[in-house]
Amino acid sequence: MEQEENVISIGEIFKVIFRRVWWVVGVTAAFLLIFVMVAQFWYNKNNQTYSVNYEMYFPGMNEGYYPDGTQYRLDSVVSVETLVKIRNSNEEFDNIDVEQMVQNDEISITKVAVTAEDSSTGVAQSYFTLNVSAKYFKNSDQAAAFIREVAAYPVNYALEVVQTLSHDDNLKIYDANYTDTFKKKIDQLTGQSNYLVDGYKDIANVVGSLYIVNGKTIAEYQKEVAAIFDETEVERIRLQIQTKKYDEEDFIEYGKFVENSNNKIELYNKQIQLNNKIVSAVEIKLDELLEKLNAMGQTIIAADVAEYINTIANYQDQNARLQDAIDILNELINDKSQEEVQQDINAILLSLDSYKEQLNEATTVYANVYKQFYNETCVVSFRSNKIAATGGINIILAALIGAVIGFVVVSIVIYIIDMPKYRRNKAAMLEGAQSDTEAELPEKDESKQ
């Protein structure tokens, strides 16, 4: 009988527990909230990784350089130097410990390249994935903003460079004091022309020669700039220099011109003297050969003396050219006044300057085309407007676990507190019921025994 009194059914256990229903609700809710908070603000923060998938392109990326020619490397995007620059660009990122992030290898970027043959679009594409530990951010909004800035950094940097890039370095050198000869100025104009032509070629290689900017194709821009100072124009300016009896190597400042001319005259005279010595030596050998052939009674033929005759003729021709050059230089520095020489020089410079102005205008046009080309071709395309969080524990699952544990804990506590009393009450009730039953039973008739 006592064993039956001690048997408690599952239903009775739940009956005891739910007599304190508000305890059950309160403790369960508290555990649920605690688990959610711990999962969200501690466990997930230290174990989750934010990821973003995107496409990116800027001209020169696949070749490994930025518009200014500096090297582009994918791993430099997640370097301390770059991340500090991004952090400093926005006060909302002030608390992000990028140094620790890099030191612990908790930021990484990977690239998957798809060739034009394998791409569905028929164009080579690059896909990137950026992963960063969640523990460095206050919340997902801050993480999303920072990660997007990191992902877009190469493109943003390329566009920034394009806005400040100088395209007229050759023209600046053209105007420099050390560009003090006709040849140096011609070289800078040629260099600027080649720079612009090659620039348009590079653009055409990316978007095609029929790419249109302001109503004109890249091919048309290239053709126009190539005609400004092509080989024909270079020969024309050289002919102008020669017509005025000057040389490409001549200085454009009178004092330097005279000094250099005297140095040339001295050098040419020394060369003439040296050539004359060589001619005299060859003539002596020729005379010795003729005497020897006469003594032997041989007939002298042209082949016997051709080498000597040609050598003498070559050096005499060279001396004649050198003497002509000396005469011209003497005429320029002795027979012409400083004003006349400077006038000639200025006339040549005027022609060169006109080419320079044309190339300057063409450079301004090219700079605008170049900027528009970059603005239209640079792209960062994210696959989703949200960043994905991987790892950690799902909040709903954490809430469920918390609720279960809370319910179990509060149930055990209530069971420990209330169950002994319930057992005593139950035993008392059973004992009372048994007493009543025994009182109702009839007394035995002992006389019949």
C-alpha positions in Angstrom: 0.0 0.0 0.0 2.8 2.3 0.9 4.5 1.6 -2.5 1.3 2.7 -4.3 1.3 5.9 -2.3 4.8 6.8 -3.5 4.1 6.3 -7.2 3.8 9.7 -8.9 2.6 9.8 -12.5 3.9 12.1 -15.3 0.6 14.0 -15.2 1.0 14.6 -11.5 4.5 15.9 -12.0 3.3 18.5 -14.6 0.4 19.3 -12.4 2.8 20.2 -9.6 5.0 22.2 -11.9 2.3 24.2 -13.6 0.8 25.2 -10.3 3.6 27.8 -10.5 3.0 28.7 -14.1 4.3 32.2 -13.8 7.6 30.8 -12.4 7.7 28.5 -15.4 7.0 31.3 -17.9 9.3 33.8 -16.2 12.3 31.6 -15.9 11.9 30.0 -19.3 11.7 33.5 -20.9 14.7 34.7 -18.9 16.8 31.7 -20.1 15.6 32.3 -23.7 16.7 35.9 -23.6 20.0 35.1 -21.9 20.8 32.5 -24.6 19.8 34.9 -27.4 22.0 37.7 -25.9 25.0 35.4 -25.4 24.7 33.9 -28.9 24.2 37.3 -30.5 26.7 39.5 -28.7 29.4 37.0 -27.6 29.4 33.6 -29.2 28.4 34.7 -32.7 30.5 37.8 -32.5 33.6 35.7 -31.9 32.8 32.8 -34.2 30.9 34.3 -37.1 32.5 35.5 -40.4 30.9 38.2 -42.6 31.3 37.4 -46.3 30.4 39.4 -49.5 30.6 38.2 -53.1 31.1 40.6 -55.9 32.5 41.3 -59.3 35.1 44.0 -59.9 37.0 45.4 -62.9 39.0 48.4 -63.8 41.3 48.8 -66.9 44.7 47.5 -66.1 43.5 45.2 -63.3 44.2 42.0 -65.1 47.6 43.2 -66.1 48.4 44.1 -62.5 48.7 47.9 -62.6 46.7 51.1 -61.7 46.2 54.0 -64.2 49.4 55.7 -62.9 51.5 52.6 -63.6 51.8 51.6 -59.9 51.5 47.9 -59.2 48.1 46.4 -58.3 48.2 43.3 -56.1 45.0 41.7 -54.7 46.6 41.0 -51.3 47.5 44.6 -50.9 43.8 45.4 -50.6 43.7 43.7 -47.2 47.1 45.1 -46.0 47.3 47.2 -42.8 48.3 50.2 -44.9 45.1 50.0 -47.1 42.8 49.1 -44.2 44.1 52.0 -42.1 43.5 54.4 -45.0 39.9 53.1 -45.3 39.3 53.3 -41.5 40.6 56.9 -41.5 38.3 57.8 -44.3 35.1 57.4 -42.2 34.7 58.3 -38.5 32.2 55.5 -38.2 35.1 53.0 -38.6 37.2 54.5 -35.8 36.7 51.5 -33.4 37.8 48.8 -35.9 41.1 47.3 -35.0 42.4 46.6 -38.5 46.0 46.0 -37.2 44.8 43.1 -35.1 42.5 41.9 -37.9 45.5 41.6 -40.2 47.8 40.2 -37.6 45.3 37.4 -36.7 44.6 36.6 -40.4 41.0 37.3 -39.9 40.4 39.1 -43.1 41.0 37.5 -46.5 40.1 38.0 -50.1 40.0 35.4 -52.9 39.5 35.6 -56.6 38.1 33.3 -59.2 38.8 34.2 -62.8 36.6 33.0 -65.6 38.0 33.2 -69.2 36.0 34.7 -72.0 35.6 31.2 -73.5 34.1 29.8 -70.2 32.0 32.9 -69.4 28.3 33.0 -70.2 28.7 36.6 -71.4 31.6 35.9 -73.7 33.8 38.4 -71.7 36.4 37.5 -69.2 35.2 38.0 -65.6 36.6 38.1 -62.1 34.6 37.1 -59.1 35.8 37.9 -55.6 34.9 36.8 -52.0 35.8 38.9 -49.0 35.7 37.4 -45.6 36.1 39.2 -42.3 35.7 38.1 -38.7 32.5 39.6 -37.1 34.2 40.3 -33.7 35.8 43.5 -35.0 32.4 45.3 -35.7 29.8 46.9 -33.5 27.0 45.6 -35.6 26.2 44.2 -39.0 25.5 47.6 -40.5 29.0 48.8 -39.6 30.5 45.6 -41.0 28.6 45.9 -44.2 29.7 49.5 -44.8 33.4 48.7 -44.0 33.5 45.5 -46.1 32.0 47.2 -49.1 34.6 50.0 -48.8 37.4 47.4 -48.7 35.9 45.5 -51.7 35.6 48.7 -53.7 39.0 50.1 -52.8 40.9 49.2 -56.0 38.2 50.7 -58.2 37.8 53.8 -56.1 41.6 54.2 -56.0 41.8 53.8 -59.8 39.1 56.4 -60.3 40.9 58.7 -57.8 44.1 58.4 -59.7 42.5 59.1 -63.0 41.1 62.4 -61.8 44.6 63.6 -60.8 46.7 61.9 -63.4 48.9 64.1 -65.5 49.0 63.5 -69.2 51.3 66.3 -70.3 54.7 65.4 -68.7 56.4 65.6 -72.1 55.0 69.1 -72.7 56.2 70.2 -69.2 59.7 69.0 -70.1 59.4 70.8 -73.4 59.1 74.1 -71.5 61.9 73.2 -69.0 65.1 75.2 -68.9 67.2 72.0 -69.5 65.3 71.4 -72.8 67.7 73.8 -74.5 68.3 72.3 -78.0 66.1 71.9 -81.0 66.6 68.1 -80.8 65.4 67.9 -77.1 62.3 69.9 -78.0 61.6 67.7 -81.0 62.0 64.6 -78.9 59.5 65.8 -76.3 56.9 66.7 -79.0 57.4 63.2 -80.5 57.1 61.6 -77.1 53.9 63.4 -76.4 52.4 62.5 -79.8 53.4 58.8 -79.2 51.9 58.9 -75.6 48.5 60.1 -76.9 48.4 57.7 -79.8 49.4 54.7 -77.5 46.8 55.9 -75.0 44.0 55.7 -77.5 45.3 52.3 -78.6 45.1 51.1 -75.0 41.5 52.3 -74.7 40.6 50.6 -78.0 42.1 47.4 -76.8 39.6 47.4 -73.9 36.4 48.8 -75.4 37.1 48.7 -79.2 38.1 51.4 -81.6 34.4 52.2 -82.3 33.8 53.2 -78.6 32.2 56.7 -78.8 33.0 59.6 -76.5 31.2 63.0 -77.2 30.1 61.9 -80.6 33.5 60.7 -81.8 35.1 57.2 -81.9 38.4 56.3 -80.4 39.7 55.5 -83.8 38.9 59.1 -85.0 40.6 60.6 -81.9 43.7 58.5 -82.5 43.9 59.4 -86.2 43.6 63.2 -85.4 46.3 63.2 -82.8 48.6 61.1 -84.9 48.5 63.7 -87.7 49.7 66.6 -85.5 53.4 65.7 -85.3 53.9 62.6 -87.4 57.0 61.8 -89.4 56.1 64.2 -92.2 55.9 67.1 -89.7 59.1 66.1 -88.0 60.9 66.1 -91.4 59.4 69.5 -92.1 60.7 71.1 -89.0 64.1 69.5 -89.6 64.2 70.9 -93.1 63.4 74.3 -91.7 66.4 74.0 -89.3 68.7 72.9 -92.1 67.5 75.6 -94.4 68.5 78.2 -91.9 71.9 76.4 -91.7 71.4 75.3 -88.1 71.6 71.8 -86.6 69.2 69.8 -84.4 71.9 69.7 -81.7 72.2 73.5 -81.6 71.3 75.4 -78.5 68.4 77.8 -78.6 70.1 80.4 -76.4 72.6 82.6 -78.2 75.4 82.4 -75.7 75.3 78.6 -75.5 74.9 78.5 -79.3 78.1 80.4 -79.8 80.1 78.5 -77.2 78.9 75.2 -78.7 79.7 76.3 -82.2 83.2 77.2 -81.3 83.6 73.8 -79.6 82.4 72.2 -82.8 84.8 74.2 -85.0 87.7 73.2 -82.8 86.6 69.6 -82.9 86.1 69.6 -86.7 89.5 71.2 -87.2 91.2 68.5 -85.1 89.3 65.9 -87.1 90.5 67.5 -90.4 94.1 67.5 -89.2 93.8 63.8 -88.2 92.3 62.9 -91.5 95.1 64.8 -93.3 97.7 62.8 -91.4 95.9 59.6 -92.5 95.8 60.7 -96.1 99.5 61.6 -96.1 100.3 58.2 -94.7 98.2 56.4 -97.3 99.8 58.6 -100.1 103.3 57.5 -98.9 102.3 53.8 -99.0 100.7 54.4 -102.5 104.0 56.0 -103.8 106.0 53.1 -102.3 103.7 50.6 -104.1 104.0 52.5 -107.4 107.8 52.6 -107.2 107.9 48.9 -106.4 105.6 48.0 -109.3 107.7 50.2 -111.7 110.9 48.6 -110.5 109.5 45.2 -111.2 108.4 46.4 -114.7 104.8 45.5 -114.0 102.0 47.3 -115.6 100.0 49.3 -113.1 96.3 48.5 -113.1 93.4 50.2 -111.2 92.8 47.1 -109.0 96.4 47.5 -107.6 95.8 51.0 -106.2 92.0 51.1 -105.8 92.1 50.5 -102.0 94.6 53.4 -101.5 92.8 55.7 -103.9 89.4 55.1 -102.3 90.7 55.6 -98.8 92.3 58.9 -99.7 89.0 60.0 -101.5 86.9 59.1 -98.5 89.0 61.1 -96.0 89.1 64.0 -98.4 85.3 63.9 -98.9 85.0 63.9 -95.1 87.3 66.8 -94.7 85.3 68.7 -97.3 82.1 68.2 -95.4 83.8 69.2 -92.1 85.1 72.3 -93.7 81.6 73.2 -95.0 80.3 72.8 -91.5 83.1 75.0 -90.2 82.3 77.7 -92.8 78.6 77.6 -91.9 79.4 77.9 -88.2 81.8 80.8 -88.8 79.2 82.5 -90.9 76.6 82.1 -88.2 78.8 83.4 -85.3 81.0 85.9 -87.2 79.0 87.2 -90.1 75.6 87.3 -88.3 74.7 89.5 -85.4 73.3 88.2 -82.2 69.9 89.6 -83.1 70.0 87.8 -86.5 70.9 84.5 -85.0 68.3 84.8 -82.3 65.8 85.7 -84.9 66.5 82.5 -86.8 66.3 80.5 -83.6 63.0 82.1 -82.7 61.5 81.4 -86.1 62.3 77.7 -85.6 61.0 77.8 -82.0 57.8 79.5 -83.3 57.1 76.5 -85.5 57.9 74.0 -82.7 55.7 76.0 -80.3 52.7 75.8 -82.7 53.0 72.0 -82.6 53.3 72.1 -78.9 50.0 74.1 -78.6 48.2 71.6 -80.9 49.4 68.7 -78.8 48.4 70.6 -75.6 44.9 70.9 -76.9 44.9 67.3 -78.0 46.1 66.3 -74.5 43.2 68.1 -72.9 40.8 66.2 -75.1 42.5 62.9 -74.3 42.3 63.6 -70.6 38.5 64.0 -70.8 38.1 60.9 -73.0 40.3 59.0 -70.5 38.3 60.0 -67.5 35.0 59.1 -69.2 36.4 55.8 -70.3 37.4 54.9 -66.8 34.1 56.1 -65.3 32.2 53.9 -67.7 34.3 50.8 -67.4 35.2 50.7 -63.7 32.7 48.6 -61.9 32.1 46.9 -58.5 28.9 44.8 -58.6 27.7 43.0 -55.4 25.6 39.9 -55.7 23.5 40.9 -52.8 22.6 44.1 -50.9 23.3 42.2 -47.6 26.4 40.6 -46.3 26.2 37.0 -45.3 27.1 35.7 -41.8 28.5 32.2 -41.6 29.5 30.2 -38.5 28.2 30.8 -35.0 24.7 29.7 -34.0 21.3 30.5 -35.3 19.4 32.9 -33.1 16.1 30.9 -33.3 18.0 27.8 -32.3 19.7 29.6 -29.5 16.3 30.8 -28.3 14.9 27.3 -28.5 17.8 25.8 -26.5 17.5 28.6 -23.9 13.8 28.0 -23.5 14.2 24.2 -23.1 17.0 24.6 -20.6 15.1 27.2 -18.7 12.0 25.1 -18.6 14.0 22.1 -17.4 15.8 24.1 -14.7 12.6 25.7 -13.3 10.8 22.4 -13.5 13.5 20.7 -11.4 13.5 23.5 -8.9 9.7 23.4 -8.5 9.8 19.6 -8.3 12.4 19.8 -5.5 10.4 22.5 -3.6 6.8 21.3 -4.1 6.9 17.6 -4.7 7.6 16.5 -1.0 4.5 18.5 0.1 2.5 17.0 -2.7 3.6 13.5 -1.7 2.6 14.2 2.0 -0.8 15.6 1.0 -1.4 12.7 -1.3 -0.4 10.2 1.4 -2.7 11.9 3.9 -5.5 11.8 1.5 -5.0 8.2 0.7 -4.8 7.4 4.5 -8.0 9.3 5.2 -9.8 7.5 2.4 -8.6 4.2 3.7 -9.9 5.0 7.3 -13.3 5.9 5.9 -13.5 2.7 4.0 -12.7 0.6 7.1 -15.3 2.4 9.2 -18.0 1.6 6.7 -17.3 -2.2 6.8 -19.9 -4.3 9.0 -18.7 -5.8 12.4 -18.2 -9.6 12.5 -21.0 -11.7 14.4 -18.9 -13.7 16.9 -21.9 -15.7 18.2 -22.2 -17.5 14.9 -18.7 -18.8 15.2 
